[in-house]
Structure formats: C-alpha cells, structure tokens
C-alpha cells in the first residue's frame, strides 16, 4: 500500500480542527469535498467556505500505519469520527497528470487550437496551434474562464501588439497571443511554479524569446492588451494597476468572474474603459473593455 486515504464526513467539526488533527496524525495532504453538489461562491480573503455536507479526505504515505492513524484521529476528534471513517489504498500515480488522459485538442474561434503536447495536429492548414503541457499550473482551455479568454484573444487583431497576462498560470493566454501575432508578452503570477510552466510552454511553442515572466512584486509596464483571468475580488482590487497597464485605446480582457459578480467588476472599470462586450458560459463571464484615449 504505497499510499492510503482516510475519509469521513466533516459533520459538526470545525475545518481547522479536522485539518490540524489529520496533520498531527501524519497526513501529507488534506482536502475538503462536496458531498451534495452544492455551489460555493468565491470566498473572501482568508475565508474558507465549505459545503453544507463536506467530506474530509486525507492522504498518508506508507510510513504510517492506518490503524494507528485512526486511533490518533479518534483521540483528537472523537471516537465516532474514527468509527465513521473509511480507509482505502491509493495506487501510486503521477496525480497532476491523471486528469490529462482525456484532454483532447480544443478550438477557439475560427483557427486557434490548444492541443496536448503529443496530440496530432489539426487538419486545418491555417490552424494556429498552441501545444501545452501545463504541469501543476492552471490553464488548459478546458475551463470556461480560460476558454472565454482564448476566444476573446482569437477575435482581436494582435499582430505587432504587446500583451500583459496577469495571473498567467500555464502561460496559455500569453502564448496564444504570441502565436496569433503579438510582438511581446509579459507574464505575471505570484506562484513561481506558474512562471516555470509558462517559460517551459513558451519554449515548446517557439515563442520563448518574446515572452518575459515576473512575480507580482514586479512593476507593470504598459501594453496594447491586458488579460487577467483571476477572481472578481482580485480584479476589483487590481483596478488601478491593470488600468494603468493598458495603453489608451488598448484592450482589457477580464475573466474568472461569476455572472453574479459581473456588474461589480464592470462598475470598477467603467470610469476608464468602454465595455465592448460580455460573454458568458457555464455561470462565468469574460469582460472585453477598451481603454479610452487620455484627455
């Protein structure tokens, strides 16, 4: 048994207490999952919102004994929790790549394609193909927010323009922009792993010499197109920085926004931008705005 999991309903327990008890028992990972398919809206900074019925799942390596771990959990959280817990073996696998097994080439707009590294090329001779190996960073085009951004980029004439991708994840948006003709892209993310993935993916797509990465502490220059696929609250907080980074007449693409949050994001940016369009899919939206010329 290379790894094993212990799972149980959170019930009336505090999430922090459950996580601490599992860590003390030796868990190498703890996750909280929905048991009823209930929606959870974006949490506030520092807040953990859970479902009405939450499953706690902890993973342990083979250095730990399941019976002893259950005993420790029972001592910390109560005998009834240990009694309700289920233990199961977990095969040793490269988990961050398991989900990629069913990932197929995707098209965005008339000619932009995002394909797994080893997938066959699209038959269309005019296809613009982004080859992607996201690793542990977010961004493959399978999520509605990324798909909406890719479709928006594919609708723009990016030839010779500069692009800022704020919260770049895998670098998919910046790389797509470069493949569509952008002259340069500046990728920003607070996660060093995302910056590593972006550089690797840029190299694989032959655009590394036109892509620069930096952490969020770096200052932003000005670009012809700014794209940020993050979260609504963060986009509102970043309004001054992203607005200043978008050149007069430039395009701003904002996503990671729930439809219910659309108006609040639009209101934050309306003073400096004209709203060109809002596209929606699966409860998410992407706002395309254009910076007004300076007076």
C-alpha positions, 0 to 999 in steps of 0.5 A, spaced: 500 500 500 504 505 497 499 510 499 492 510 503 486 515 504 482 516 510 475 519 509 469 521 513 464 526 513 466 533 516 459 533 520 459 538 526 467 539 526 470 545 525 475 545 518 481 547 522 480 542 527 479 536 522 485 539 518 490 540 524 488 533 527 489 529 520 496 533 520 498 531 527 496 524 525 501 524 519 497 526 513 501 529 507 495 532 504 488 534 506 482 536 502 475 538 503 469 535 498 462 536 496 458 531 498 451 534 495 453 538 489 452 544 492 455 551 489 460 555 493 461 562 491 468 565 491 470 566 498 473 572 501 480 573 503 482 568 508 475 565 508 474 558 507 467 556 505 465 549 505 459 545 503 453 544 507 455 536 507 463 536 506 467 530 506 474 530 509 479 526 505 486 525 507 492 522 504 498 518 508 504 515 505 506 508 507 510 510 513 504 510 517 500 505 519 492 506 518 490 503 524 494 507 528 492 513 524 485 512 526 486 511 533 490 518 533 484 521 529 479 518 534 483 521 540 483 528 537 476 528 534 472 523 537 471 516 537 465 516 532 469 520 527 474 514 527 468 509 527 465 513 521 471 513 517 473 509 511 480 507 509 482 505 502 489 504 498 491 509 493 495 506 487 501 510 486 500 515 480 503 521 477 496 525 480 497 532 476 497 528 470 491 523 471 486 528 469 490 529 462 488 522 459 482 525 456 484 532 454 483 532 447 485 538 442 480 544 443 478 550 438 477 557 439 474 561 434 475 560 427 483 557 427 486 557 434 487 550 437 490 548 444 492 541 443 496 536 448 503 536 447 503 529 443 496 530 440 496 530 432 495 536 429 489 539 426 487 538 419 486 545 418 492 548 414 491 555 417 490 552 424 494 556 429 496 551 434 498 552 441 501 545 444 501 545 452 503 541 457 501 545 463 504 541 469 501 543 476 499 550 473 492 552 471 490 553 464 488 548 459 482 551 455 478 546 458 475 551 463 470 556 461 474 562 464 480 560 460 476 558 454 472 565 454 479 568 454 482 564 448 476 566 444 476 573 446 484 573 444 482 569 437 477 575 435 482 581 436 487 583 431 494 582 435 499 582 430 505 587 432 501 588 439 504 587 446 500 583 451 500 583 459 497 576 462 496 577 469 495 571 473 498 567 467 498 560 470 500 555 464 502 561 460 496 559 455 493 566 454 500 569 453 502 564 448 496 564 444 497 571 443 504 570 441 502 565 436 496 569 433 501 575 432 503 579 438 510 582 438 511 581 446 508 578 452 509 579 459 507 574 464 505 575 471 503 570 477 505 570 484 506 562 484 513 561 481 511 554 479 506 558 474 512 562 471 516 555 470 510 552 466 509 558 462 517 559 460 517 551 459 510 552 454 513 558 451 519 554 449 515 548 446 511 553 442 517 557 439 515 563 442 520 563 448 524 569 446 518 574 446 515 572 452 518 575 459 515 572 466 515 576 473 512 575 480 507 580 482 512 584 486 514 586 479 512 593 476 507 593 470 509 596 464 504 598 459 501 594 453 496 594 447 492 588 451 491 586 458 488 579 460 487 577 467 483 571 468 483 571 476 477 572 481 472 578 481 475 580 488 482 580 485 480 584 479 476 589 483 482 590 487 487 590 481 483 596 478 488 601 478 494 597 476 491 593 470 488 600 468 494 603 468 497 597 464 493 598 458 495 603 453 489 608 451 485 605 446 488 598 448 484 592 450 482 589 457 480 582 457 477 580 464 475 573 466 474 568 472 468 572 474 461 569 476 455 572 472 453 574 479 459 578 480 459 581 473 456 588 474 461 589 480 467 588 476 464 592 470 462 598 475 470 598 477 472 599 470 467 603 467 470 610 469 476 608 464 474 603 459 468 602 454 465 595 455 465 592 448 462 586 450 460 580 455 460 573 454 458 568 458 458 560 459 457 555 464 455 561 470 462 565 468 463 571 464 469 574 460 469 582 460 472 585 453 473 593 455 477 598 451 481 603 454 479 610 452 484 615 449 487 620 455 484 627 455 
